[in-house]
Each structure stands twice: as structure tokens, then as C-alpha cells.
Amino acid sequence: MGKLKLHWQMLIAIIAATIVGLWSGANSELLGVALYDIFNFIGTLFLNALKMIIVPLVMSSIIVGVAGLGHSDNLGRLSAKTITFYMLTSLLSITVGLILVNLLVPGVIDGEAAGTRLNLSSPDAISEQLSRVEGRSAGDITAVFLRMVPPNIVKAASDGQMLGLIFFSLLFGVFMTRITKQFSHTMLDFWNGVYETMMAVTMFIMKFAPIGVFGLVAKTVAVTGFDAFQPLLIFFITVVLALAFHVFVSLSLMLRLAGVNPLKHYRAMLPALLTAFSTASSSGTLPVTIECVEKNAGVSNRTTSFVLPLGATINMDGTALYECVAAMFIAQAYGLDLSFVTQFIIVLVALLTSIGVAGIPAASLVAITVILGVVGLPLEGIGMLLVTDRILDMLRTSVNVFSDSCGAVIIAKTEGEKDILVG
């Protein structure tokens, strides 16, 4: 297994978990211990490991990303255009996902919440936790912004109030570059060290993802059989449709309005898209993306050298869309009718966390735990998302990379570049 790529290991784990879950059922025992309890222990241990790394990973990635932007001496007109474009496309993608998940309602099957099919805890068992989600009104929007500025940042992080931590990290990253260079460099080195360490820890934990997936899937199949796969299939279709709409309608329209031929741009970016799909890493695809945008699309190195690396760090359209749909799917599976305010919170947190998600495979799983924690939903639903996560990860990474390339071409157009080959 160790010689296989991670996605193949996870696929084997899912197949094995399905077979073992069907064979064992809910009441089988091994040496006097219920197999269901063993599966539950394995899955819970993996989820706990993911939760353990949330605070240092999100904090360090945001601080390093923002500080790197401020340290690059490019906070002028070009950076303003780039950040505005990336925020706009991310917001568009989240909106598309939110609309489709409300239309298709993948978490409801035959008029009933899919929680029992997915073997999620009953609402009665977690009523106190879920009560945080229900009954919110427009007046609670102010509470969202109050939580962004917590009086005690350490307590906010320990309580899972990630909005405050994200906002603090953004401020810290910005002002870290404005102090004396001696201290600024020291702080940047420190946070870079934390970031690189957390990346290593994250990848170490992801090596055990197949085992965690086995436990989570086997636990569900042992109780529900194949009933769990219908809502997951509808969830999968919802995400794919939303990603396709964003690429072929939203971004295509933006290219057209900028005077760029979308079909030519699709062809120009094909090598980068295939690389992104196969690696599921926008950072790993960056060299290919730069080559395609410069040689095939005709954008200058001045624009690509700034816009594309920044995009690989903060522009995660596909990831933000997926996070939003996933959170809504889990809420629907619990039978919750989320208010406008709660959905607004999901959109806001998806936008903020997409900035801090590193361009590595499966990093969005960490961001989803942040969103669920902020809106008060249990994290157990994440286990089922792992069943389809690898393919969707490849798809959303391709969307991330394509959005980066669109930003480079459109911004080059606004900068007056005349040699654009896809115009």
C-alpha cells in the first residue's frame, strides 16, 4: 500500500470498508469487542487528528501569505486589481454553490433528512450543539462581526471561534511587515517555520487517511448498508454541476467581457488543467500554469510573476464552492433548515478560509472543519465526504488553476498589454 499514491490507497480503503461493513453488520464482535466500536474508534481518531492541526495550520498559512504579499512591494495598482478579482470570483463561485445546493437539496432523500442513511447522530443527541444553528435572525449578523474581533484570541481559538482567529491572523500578517526590518524578518522566519512544520504534520496525518476512511466508511456501511451512497451521489453531482457552471458560465462570461475568447483560453490552459487534475495541487501546478499563461496566452512575465503565485495562495474558487456545498449538505442531512443569516455566515467563512487553505491535496478538509465549527455543526459528517473527496479535489483544483489564469489574462488586458494571444 505504501508504494501506491494516496488516492489509490483511499479508493482501496473505501472498497475494503464497504465489503467489511456489509459483512460485519452492526452487531458483529471480534475478541469480545464490537466491530462497530473499532471502526468508530479509527474514524474518530483520524477526525481528532485533523481537528488538532486546525489552529496552527490556518493561522500560520494566513500570516505567511499576507506577510509575503506585503513584503513583495507590490501593494499598488496591480495588487489591488488582483485581490479584487480573486475575491469577486471566489464570491461568485460560493454563490453558485449555495444556489445549487438549495435547489437540489442533496441532504434530503424522499422528503426525509439523509442523516439516518449516513449514520449521523440523531438531532436529539446533539440538540444543544445544533441549537446554535437554528433560530437566527437578521439581527445576528452583527454578532458575526463581533466574533471577528474577540476580546481573548486564545480563548476564541480554543472555543473553535475561527472567525476571530482568521481576522487576527490577517491583521498580524499585514502589520508584521510594517515594523523594524530586523524584527520583521525574525517574525517572518518564525511563522514560515511554523507553516512548513504544519505542512509536514498535515501530510503525515494524511498518510493515515486511508485507515481513517476505512473506519468511517465501514462504520456507516455496517449500519446502513448501501443507503448512504444515494445522498453522496447527489452531493457529488451537485458539486460537479456547480464547478462546471462556474468555469463554463461565470468565468467564461468574465473573459468575454474583458475581450478574451473563452474557447482559445481553454485550449491555451489545457496542459495546466490536466496537471492540476492529476496532482490535485494548485501550488504544484504553478510552473505549468505560468508557462501556459505566458507562452500560450501571451501574458507578460511582469503580470504572471505576481498574479499567478498570489492566486495559488489565496484564490481558491473551487475549494470555496466545495466548502460551502459540503457544509450545507451536512446541515440538510441533520434536517436543519438554515436561515439566511446562517447561510451568510457559511459564505463569509468559506470566503475567508479559502484564502488560508494551502495549495496541497485534501487541505480543504481542514477548512470544512473550520466552517462547521463556526456555524455549530458536528464534525462527524466530514467522514462521509472523504468517500468522494479525491475526485472532487482534482476537479476543484482544476477550477482553482483556471480561475488564476483568467485573472492573469484579464488583469493583463486592463494593464494595456497588446500581445494577448487569446483575445
N, C-alpha and C positions, 0 to 999 in steps of 0.2 A: 504493500500500500504506500510505503514511504517514497517509492520511485514514481508514483503516479502524480499528476497535477492535482491540485486541491479540488477542482470542480469534479474531476472523475472520482476522487475519493468520496466526495459528498454524494454523488449520484449512486455509487455502490452502497453507501450507508443508508440512503433513502430506500433503495430496493430491499436491502437486508432487513431494515427496520419494518418495512411493510410485511415481509414474509414472516418474520419473527412475531410481530404484533398479531397477525392473523392466527398464527399457530398457537400462541400462548393464551390469547384471550385475556379477560380481566381478572381471572381468579387463579391462574397457574402459579406454582411456587417452585423455588429452587433452594434446596437445603433449608427448608422451612421459612424462607423469605419470599414474599410475593414478588413475582417478576415485575409487576406494575410499579412497585416501590423502587425497584432497582432502576427501571427506566426513568422514573421521576427524579431519582437522585442524580443520575447522569445529566439529564437535561437541566435541572435546576443549578447544578454546579457550573455548567457552561454559561448559563444566563448570569449567574453571580459574577463570574469572571469578566463578562462583558460590562456589567454594571460597575465593577471595581475600577475600570480604567477610564470611565467617562470623564470625571472631573479633570484629571491631569492632561488627558489627551485633548479634550476640547479647548481647555484654557491655553495650553502651550501652542496648539496649532493656530489659534486665532491671534495670539500675541505675536508669534513669529511672522505670520502672514501680513498683519497690519504693519508691524515694525519694518519688515522688508520693503513694503510699499513706501513707507515714509522715508526710509534710508536711501531710496533709489534716486532721489532728487528729481522725480518725475511727477510731482503732485501739482502739475499745471493743467493746461487745457486738455492735453491728451489723456491724463489720468481721470479727469472729470468726465470726459466723454465715455471712457472705458467703463468706469464704475457705474455710471448712469445706465449704459446699455445693458450691462450684466444684471443689474438689479431689476431692470424692466423685463428682460427675457425670463429671469427666474420667477418673477411675479406672474407673468403670463402663463408659464408652464404650470405653476401651482394652481392658478385659477382654472386652467383646462382640466387638471386632475380632479379638482374639487367638484366641478360641474359634472364630469362623467361619473364619479363615484356616487354622487347624489342621484343621478339618473338611472344607473344600472344597479345600484344597491347590492353589491356582491356579498355583503354580510347577512343578507336576509334571503332565505330559501323557502319558497312556497308560503310566503307570508309570515314565517317564523324566523327569529334570530338564529344564526348558524352556530351559536356558542356551544350547544349540546353536541352538534356534529363534530366540532373542533375540539371537544373535550375541555372547554374552558370552564373555570369555576362558575358556579351559579351566582347570579346577581345578589342573592340573599347572603351568600358567604362573604361577599366583598362590598356590601351595601355602603359601609362607611367610606370606603375609598371612592366608590362611584358617585357618592352624593356630592363630591367636589365638582363633578362634571355637569350634573343636571341643575336646572332651575336658575341658570344665569340669565341676566338681563343686560340691556344696553348700558346700564349704569356701571356694570362690572368692567367695562373697557378701561376705565380709569385705574382699576386695580391691576390690570396688566402692566401698565406703565409704572405704577408704584413698585411692582415686583421687580422691575428692571433696575431700580435703584434701592437695593436692600440696605438696611442700617448695619447689618453684620454679614459680610460677604462669606465668611467661613461657615456661619450657621446656615446661610442660604444654600451653599453648596452641599452641606451635609443633609439638608432637608429636601434636596432634589429640586430646588428652585433655580433651574438653569438659566432662566432669562436674566437674572441678576448677574450670574457668573459670566455670561456671554457679553453683556454690556460692560462689565468691569474689565474684561479682557480686551475689548475693543478700545476702551479709554487707555488702559495700561499700554497697549501696543502703540497708540498714537503718541502719547506723551513720553514714552521711553526714548523716542528718537529726538526729543527736544531738550534733553538735559545735557550736561557736560559730556563731551565725546568719550572721555576716559570711562565714566560710569555707564554711559550708553552702550559702549562696546562690551563691557563686562556683563551687563544685563542681557544683551542680545546673545552673547555666547552661552550664558546660563540657560536661557529659555530654548535656544537651539539644542542644547544638550538634553534638556527635558523632553523636547519634542522628538528628537531622534531616539531617545530611550523608550518613550511611549510607543513609537512606531515599532520598535523591536519587540516590546511586550505584546502589542496588538497582534503582530504577525505570529508570535509564539502561541498566543491563545487561539488564533485562527487555525493553527496546525491541529488543534483538538476539535475543530468544528465538526468533522465527520462523526466523531464519537458523540458530541453533543446533539447533533442532528439525529443520530440513531436513537438516542434516548427519548428525545422529544417526539419524533415521529412514531416510534414503537409504542410509546405511552398512549398516544391518541388512537392509533390503529387498533390497539388491544381492546379499547373500549367501544370505539365507534365503527370499526371495520372500514369500508370504503366511503362511508358517508362524508368524511372530511374532505374528499377530493373535489366534490361538486362546488362548494363555495370557493375553494382555492383556484379552481379552473376559471370561475367567473372573475375572481380577483385578478388573475393573470391576464385575462382578456381585457379587463378594464385598464390596467396599466399599459398594455401594449397599444391599445387604441388611443389612449391619452398621449403617449410618447409619439405615436405616428402623426396625430393631429398637430402636435407642437412643431414637429420637424417639417411636415409637408404643407401645413397651412400657416401657422403663426410665423415661423422663421422665414418661410418662403415668401410670405407677404411683405415682411420687413426687407428682405433682399430686393424684391420687386420695387418697393417704394424708394429704395436707395439707388435704383438704376442698374441693379445686378441681375443677370439672368440666372434664376434658380437652378435650371437644368445643367447649365455649364458649371455652376458651382458644385452641384452634386458630383459631377464627373471629376472635377478637379480634386475633390476631397476624398474620393473613393479609397485610395490606399490608406489614408489616415483612419477612415471609418472602419475598414477591415481590421486594422491593427488594434484600434480601440475595442472592437467587438471581441477579438481573440484574447487580448490581455486584460480587459476589464480595468484598465488603469489609464486615466487621463494624463497623469504625470509621465508614465512610461511611454505614452504615445506622443508626447510633446515634440521630440525631434522630427518625427514623421509629419506631424501637423505643421510645423514650421516650414519644412521642405515643400509640402503641398501648397501652402498658402503663398509662399514666395515664388516658387517655380511654376506652379500650375495656375495660380490665381493672379500672379503679378503684383503682389503687395510688397512694399519696400521693407527692408530689414529693420529700418528705424521703427516702423509700426509693429511688425511682428515680434521683435525682440522685447517689446514692452507689453503689448496686448495679450499675446498668447501665454507667456508664463504666468501673468496675473490671472488669466482666465482659468488655467489649470489649477490655480489655488482657490479662487473664490467663485468661479462661475460653474454651478452645478445644476443646470436646469432639470436634467433627467432625474438626478438624485432628489432634488427638492420636490418634484412632482411625485416621485415614488413614496417619499416620506409622508406626504400629505394623504395620498390614497391609502397607504398602509394604516395610518392612524385612524382614518375614517372607517376602514374595513373592520378593524378590531372593535371600534366603538359600536358599529352596526351589529357585529356578531354578539355583543353583550346586550343587544336590544335597546340601545340608547338612542334617543332622538336628540342629537346635539343642536343646541341653539346657535343662532347666528354668531353670538359672542364667542362661544367655544370654537366654532369653525374659524372665526377670525384669529383666535389665539393659535390654532394649528397652522394657519397660513403664515402668521408672523414668525412663529418659532421655526417652521420649515425653511423660511427665507433666511433667518439668522444662522441656523445650524448648517445650512448648505454652504455658507461661507467658510465655516470652520472644518468641514469634512475634508480630510486629506484624500488625494487622488490615488488611493490604493484599493484593491478589491475588498468588498464587504465592509468598508468603513461606514456606509450608510446605516448598517445595523446599529452602530453606536448612536448615531443621530436619532434614530427612531426611538431608542430608549429615552433620549432626552425629551422628545415630543410627548411621549406617553406619560412621562413623569410630570411634565409641566401641566398637562390637562387633567391629570389624576386618573389615568387608566392603568390597569395592571399590566405588567411586562410579560406575562405568560403567553400572550398571543404572538409574541415575536417568534416563538419556536416554530409555528406553522409557516411563517413567512420564509423560513430557511428552505422549505421544500422547493420553491420556485425561484429562490433568490439568485442563483448563479446565472441563469439565462437572463433574468431581468437586469442583473448587474451589468452584463455585457451590453444589453440594449441601452440602458440609461447612460452608460459610459460613452457609447457612440453618440448619443444625443448631446452629452456634455461637450464632447470634442467638436461636433458640428456647430454648436452654438458659439464656441470660442472662435471658430473660423469665420462664421458670419460676422461676429464682432470685429474681427481684424479687417475684413473686406469693407464693411460699412463705414468703419471709422477712417479707413484709408480714403474712401470716397469723400467723406466730409473734410478731410485734410487736404483735398485737392490733388490727390495722386492721379496721374493721367495714364499710367501703364497697366491698369487693371485688365486682365485678360478675360475675366468672366462678365464684363459689363455688357 
